[in-house]
Amino acid sequence: MSLPLVIVNPTSANGSTGSSWPQLASDLSSHFGPFKNVFTKKAGDGIELASEAAKKGVKLIIACGGDGTISEVANGILNSGKDVELGILPSGTGGDFRKTLEIPSQARAAAKVLRTGRTRRIDVGRVSFIDNNGAEVTRYFLGVASCGMSTKVIQRVKDGGPDWLPANTPQWLGGRISFGASLIQSAMRSEPTKVVIQIDDEHERRLSVVNLCIANARFFGGGMKIAPDAKLADGKFDVVSVGDLGTLQIMRNAPRLYFGSHLSMPEVSHTLARKVTLREATRDSVVRLEIDGELPGRLPATFQLIPEALKVRCNT
């Protein structure tokens, strides 16, 4: 039987995954067992490497990196058409998907989950959209897809985030601070995003929102519990929209996003859906799209829930 394959993104967590890989590998070997590993060199490599490994008979493929890396590996597995299990060794900035699965952020504890955790099937989202080159593409996502202020926050994080954090700041804390600081900066320059949405077979509606999320999992944006009721195997998306709030309202209510208590706000709506279609409200506008913490393109987009499509090694 083939050894598990670890696909490592050395550039995740601002490059610290690459420098800390020897220790990560040691922890994984001690608390999980033997494995093979390969490093990604550019965006998209995780998809190709995972697909190739799945077709060669590897039964467990472990993503070592952040949400973007995990999403790439999952896409590779799903594209292969093989019933291969996804494992997670967290080492990224956001770490949102692992939170829903209750996978620890520490490598040793995560390695133990890989060894003793259970296998479960989860839903995935499939989205068709316009990529950054102007082509219509389709891919899968595990956690959350969104438009609005979240795209500006993630762009700020990717541009470097706050440069005043000490070098030895833990990844989980650094990620939360980076996203939090970027949220405040983005809120100060926020303008509403205008979209047209269709939920399942309902009539289209025009919305003006601070943010709109199509959630399969509970967390996004470095620990925000944007969809506190989301379940990974209920066959439905949680669609959460935050209405046209002013800057002070955004900043005052930001903590509620982390605790998941925002759904009671009158400006917030929440509904369940199997299919969501989104487009720009005006033809000359460009509405960027965030998918699993990455910024791969823009609207229009169609989201379809695929029930129990992926096996995942988890702690729940």
C-alpha positions as a printed NumPy array, in Angstrom:
array([[  0.   ,   0.   ,   0.   ],
       [  1.263,   3.491,  -0.869],
       [  2.474,   5.704,   1.953],
       [  0.424,   8.814,   2.774],
       [  1.594,  11.847,   0.801],
       [  2.099,  15.234,   2.457],
       [  1.804,  18.174,   0.056],
       [  3.685,  21.082,   1.642],
       [  3.267,  24.722,   0.684],
       [  6.55 ,  26.279,   1.875],
       [  5.297,  29.832,   1.25 ],
       [  2.264,  29.57 ,   3.547],
       [  2.249,  31.504,   6.819],
       [  4.394,  34.152,   5.121],
       [  7.08 ,  31.579,   4.352],
       [  7.425,  30.133,   7.829],
       [  6.087,  26.728,   6.743],
       [  9.172,  26.164,   4.622],
       [ 11.596,  27.131,   7.373],
       [  9.734,  25.109,  10.014],
       [  9.218,  22.012,   7.845],
       [ 12.034,  19.972,   9.474],
       [ 10.308,  20.307,  12.859],
       [  6.867,  19.719,  11.347],
       [  8.172,  16.582,   9.614],
       [  9.714,  15.342,  12.852],
       [  6.449,  15.862,  14.751],
       [  4.477,  14.132,  12.014],
       [  6.851,  11.182,  11.88 ],
       [  6.838,  10.754,  15.668],
       [  3.101,  11.102,  16.24 ],
       [  1.638,   9.825,  12.953],
       [  4.071,   7.49 ,  11.213],
       [  5.905,   7.135,   7.887],
       [  4.962,   9.302,   4.909],
       [  6.254,  10.823,   1.706],
       [  6.267,  14.542,   1.019],
       [  6.46 ,  16.936,  -1.899],
       [  6.681,  20.752,  -2.017],
       [  4.552,  23.071,  -4.114],
       [  6.429,  25.664,  -6.164],
       [  3.619,  27.869,  -7.432],
       [ -0.119,  28.45 ,  -7.153],
       [ -2.069,  25.498,  -8.512],
       [  0.623,  22.908,  -7.825],
       [ -1.393,  21.442,  -4.961],
       [ -4.199,  20.576,  -7.371],
       [ -1.914,  18.811,  -9.838],
       [  0.141,  16.98 ,  -7.216],
       [ -2.928,  15.714,  -5.36 ],
       [ -4.661,  14.594,  -8.547],
       [ -1.577,  12.705,  -9.742],
       [ -1.104,  11.022,  -6.361],
       [ -4.751,   9.989,  -6.161],
       [ -4.606,   8.432,  -9.62 ],
       [ -1.461,   6.523,  -8.592],
       [ -3.273,   4.891,  -5.69 ],
       [ -2.373,   7.049,  -2.674],
       [ -5.217,   6.665,  -0.171],
       [ -4.466,   9.549,   2.223],
       [ -3.199,  12.927,   1.013],
       [ -2.271,  15.451,   3.698],
       [ -2.248,  19.195,   3.033],
       [  0.394,  21.123,   4.988],
       [ -0.357,  24.835,   4.789],
       [ -3.266,  27.224,   5.148],
       [ -6.794,  27.248,   3.806],
       [ -5.642,  27.902,   0.24 ],
       [ -3.358,  24.869,   0.293],
       [ -6.052,  22.658,   1.805],
       [ -8.488,  23.834,  -0.857],
       [ -6.025,  23.095,  -3.665],
       [ -5.354,  19.572,  -2.404],
       [ -9.084,  18.935,  -2.037],
       [ -9.641,  20.146,  -5.605],
       [ -6.971,  17.753,  -6.839],
       [ -8.58 ,  14.822,  -5.045],
       [-12.039,  15.697,  -6.351],
       [-10.781,  16.254,  -9.896],
       [ -9.142,  12.819,  -9.881],
       [-12.446,  11.033,  -9.451],
       [-10.832,   8.764,  -6.84 ],
       [-12.253,   8.141,  -3.362],
       [ -9.163,   9.456,  -1.552],
       [ -9.094,  10.85 ,   1.978],
       [ -7.919,  14.378,   2.811],
       [ -5.772,  14.994,   5.889],
       [ -4.726,  18.346,   7.337],
       [ -1.464,  19.418,   8.977],
       [ -2.162,  23.104,   9.707],
       [  0.518,  25.681,   8.968],
       [ -1.092,  28.824,   7.584],
       [ -2.292,  32.315,   8.409],
       [ -6.05 ,  31.847,   8.688],
       [ -6.671,  28.2  ,   9.625],
       [-10.421,  28.589,   9.236],
       [-11.397,  25.23 ,   7.765],
       [ -9.541,  23.215,  10.393],
       [-11.524,  25.052,  13.115],
       [-14.817,  23.653,  11.831],
       [-13.278,  20.151,  11.919],
       [-11.813,  20.879,  15.383],
       [ -8.309,  20.007,  14.228],
       [ -5.688,  21.497,  16.587],
       [ -3.315,  24.166,  15.289],
       [ -0.268,  22.529,  16.919],
       [  1.53 ,  20.075,  14.637],
       [  1.939,  17.317,  17.231],
       [ -1.727,  17.365,  18.197],
       [ -2.798,  17.522,  14.54 ],
       [ -0.528,  14.549,  13.78 ],
       [ -2.276,  12.542,  16.476],
       [ -5.624,  13.36 ,  14.853],
       [ -4.239,  12.052,  11.569],
       [ -3.323,   8.806,  13.328],
       [ -6.35 ,   8.266,  15.585],
       [ -9.068,  10.543,  14.183],
       [-12.103,   9.299,  12.332],
       [-12.985,   9.492,   8.67 ],
       [-16.136,  11.374,   7.726],
       [-17.724,  12.451,   4.484],
       [-18.403,  16.146,   4.025],
       [-20.233,  18.308,   1.532],
       [-18.277,  20.54 ,  -0.827],
       [-19.24 ,  23.562,  -2.87 ],
       [-18.761,  23.76 ,  -6.615],
       [-18.53 ,  27.243,  -8.098],
       [-18.348,  28.525, -11.664],
       [-17.024,  32.079, -12.044],
       [-14.795,  34.373, -14.099],
       [-11.118,  33.989, -13.195],
       [ -8.516,  36.752, -13.086],
       [ -7.651,  36.102, -16.74 ],
       [-11.248,  36.587, -17.86 ],
       [-11.988,  32.899, -18.467],
       [-14.997,  31.025, -17.112],
       [-13.77 ,  28.299, -14.746],
       [-15.201,  25.811, -12.276],
       [-13.639,  24.651,  -9.018],
       [-14.57 ,  23.266,  -5.606],
       [-14.456,  24.898,  -2.193],
       [-14.609,  23.511,   1.334],
       [-15.201,  26.472,   3.601],
       [-16.624,  29.818,   2.532],
       [-16.952,  31.845,  -0.647],
       [-17.754,  35.538,  -0.351],
       [-17.86 ,  38.956,  -1.941],
       [-17.761,  42.446,  -0.485],
       [-15.433,  43.764,   2.183],
       [-13.898,  40.317,   2.77 ],
       [-12.067,  40.566,  -0.558],
       [-10.466,  43.852,   0.518],
       [ -9.483,  42.393,   3.894],
       [ -7.85 ,  39.349,   2.302],
       [ -6.028,  41.512,  -0.232],
       [ -4.558,  43.558,   2.631],
       [ -3.495,  40.389,   4.449],
       [ -1.853,  39.049,   1.294],
       [ -0.097,  42.379,   0.773],
       [  1.638,  41.855,   4.099],
       [ -0.767,  42.808,   6.882],
       [  0.653,  44.638,   9.908],
       [  4.453,  44.809,   9.93 ],
       [  4.73 ,  45.55 ,  13.639],
       [  4.142,  41.985,  14.87 ],
       [  7.15 ,  40.323,  16.562],
       [  8.773,  37.569,  14.505],
       [  8.011,  34.969,  17.191],
       [  4.253,  35.678,  17.282],
       [  2.365,  32.338,  17.18 ],
       [  0.732,  31.646,  13.811],
       [ -2.81 ,  31.459,  15.184],
       [ -2.431,  34.798,  16.994],
       [ -0.581,  36.49 ,  14.159],
       [ -3.255,  35.4  ,  11.709],
       [ -6.07 ,  36.715,  13.877],
       [ -4.298,  40.049,  14.449],
       [ -3.488,  40.374,  10.753],
       [ -7.087,  39.77 ,   9.708],
       [ -8.42 ,  41.996,  12.503],
       [ -6.164,  44.916,  11.619],
       [ -7.008,  44.531,   7.934],
       [-10.722,  44.472,   8.793],
       [-10.454,  47.809,  10.6  ],
       [ -8.496,  49.383,   7.743],
       [-10.981,  48.097,   5.168],
       [-13.987,  49.249,   7.213],
       [-12.653,  52.804,   7.196],
       [-12.751,  52.79 ,   3.383],
       [-15.78 ,  50.583,   2.936],
       [-18.438,  51.071,   0.277],
       [-21.459,  48.788,  -0.153],
       [-21.304,  46.022,  -2.732],
       [-24.353,  45.806,  -4.981],
       [-25.282,  42.371,  -6.307],
       [-28.22 ,  40.404,  -7.652],
       [-28.804,  37.058,  -5.94 ],
       [-30.984,  34.05 ,  -6.688],
       [-31.482,  31.394,  -3.992],
       [-32.449,  27.994,  -5.429],
       [-35.525,  28.598,  -7.631],
       [-36.652,  31.828,  -5.965],
       [-36.935,  35.138,  -7.779],
       [-33.818,  37.285,  -8.107],
       [-33.256,  39.98 ,  -5.49 ],
       [-31.06 ,  43.066,  -5.584],
       [-28.888,  43.538,  -2.483],
       [-26.592,  46.239,  -1.138],
       [-24.245,  44.558,   1.332],
       [-21.087,  45.016,   3.333],
       [-20.438,  41.331,   2.802],
       [-22.161,  38.232,   1.489],
       [-21.022,  34.686,   2.264],
       [-21.935,  31.297,   0.843],
       [-20.773,  29.028,   3.643],
       [-20.213,  25.292,   3.822],
       [-18.176,  25.635,   7.036],
       [-18.503,  27.972,  10.007],
       [-15.357,  30.116,   9.93 ],
       [-13.614,  32.539,   7.59 ],
       [-11.423,  35.633,   7.744],
       [ -8.977,  34.404,  10.369],
       [-11.453,  33.05 ,  12.912],
       [-14.717,  34.913,  12.271],
       [-17.637,  32.583,  12.963],
       [-19.59 ,  33.95 ,  10.015],
       [-21.953,  30.949,   9.757],
       [-22.26 ,  29.598,  13.317],
       [-24.995,  27.129,  12.364],
       [-23.257,  25.691,   9.291],
       [-22.842,  21.916,   9.138],
       [-20.465,  20.079,   6.838],
       [-22.873,  17.282,   5.97 ],
       [-26.376,  18.778,   5.911],
       [-26.622,  19.136,   2.134],
       [-27.073,  22.92 ,   2.261],
       [-25.128,  26.163,   2.157],
       [-25.626,  28.778,   4.862],
       [-26.031,  32.082,   3.017],
       [-25.215,  35.016,   5.296],
       [-25.45 ,  38.625,   4.162],
       [-24.452,  41.665,   6.2  ],
       [-26.426,  44.709,   5.092],
       [-25.244,  48.204,   4.299],
       [-23.638,  49.176,   7.624],
       [-21.638,  52.34 ,   8.189],
       [-17.995,  52.315,   9.255],
       [-18.727,  52.852,  12.954],
       [-21.38 ,  50.119,  12.927],
       [-18.954,  47.702,  11.295],
       [-16.236,  48.389,  13.84 ],
       [-18.624,  48.304,  16.788],
       [-20.117,  44.965,  15.749],
       [-16.915,  43.299,  14.508],
       [-16.46 ,  41.296,  17.756],
       [-19.871,  39.707,  17.179],
       [-18.499,  38.104,  14.012],
       [-15.857,  36.269,  16.029],
       [-18.388,  34.998,  18.572],
       [-21.051,  34.16 ,  15.985],
       [-23.675,  36.38 ,  17.621],
       [-24.285,  38.61 ,  14.591],
       [-27.192,  36.605,  13.155],
       [-29.581,  38.375,  15.546],
       [-28.735,  41.785,  14.075],
       [-31.53 ,  43.299,  11.936],
       [-28.996,  44.111,   9.206],
       [-27.959,  40.447,   8.895],
       [-29.911,  37.819,   6.982],
       [-29.397,  34.053,   7.014],
       [-30.926,  31.408,   4.8  ],
       [-30.195,  27.871,   3.589],
       [-29.682,  26.95 ,  -0.055],
       [-28.516,  24.183,  -2.359],
       [-27.815,  26.551,  -5.232],
       [-26.922,  30.251,  -5.311],
       [-26.432,  32.497,  -8.317],
       [-24.708,  35.884,  -7.93 ],
       [-24.054,  38.634, -10.441],
       [-23.132,  42.297, -10.447],
       [-26.035,  44.718, -10.067],
       [-24.59 ,  46.949, -12.805],
       [-22.776,  45.819, -15.93 ],
       [-19.809,  48.159, -15.552],
       [-18.974,  47.053, -11.995],
       [-16.403,  44.428, -11.004],
       [-17.241,  42.403,  -7.896],
       [-14.308,  40.302,  -6.735],
       [-14.831,  36.822,  -5.363],
       [-13.107,  35.195,  -2.394],
       [-12.972,  31.396,  -2.233],
       [-11.38 ,  29.541,   0.71 ],
       [ -9.224,  32.558,   1.549],
       [ -8.006,  33.163,  -2.01 ],
       [ -8.993,  35.772,  -4.621],
       [ -9.249,  33.781,  -7.868],
       [-11.711,  35.919,  -9.81 ],
       [-15.014,  37.785,  -9.925],
       [-18.749,  37.57 , -10.47 ],
       [-20.953,  36.345, -12.067],
       [-20.831,  33.063, -10.17 ],
       [-23.005,  30.02 ,  -9.6  ],
       [-22.6  ,  27.925,  -6.449],
       [-23.84 ,  24.347,  -6.198],
       [-23.733,  22.142,  -3.077],
       [-22.338,  18.635,  -3.704],
       [-23.4  ,  16.365,  -0.799],
       [-20.849,  14.112,   0.954],
       [-18.361,  14.41 ,  -1.888],
       [-15.1  ,  14.226,   0.085],
       [-13.591,  12.023,   2.792],
       [-11.722,  13.935,   5.519],
       [ -9.679,  12.767,   8.517],
       [-10.954,  14.797,  11.456],
       [-11.38 ,  15.068,  15.202],
       [-15.191,  15.267,  15.332]])
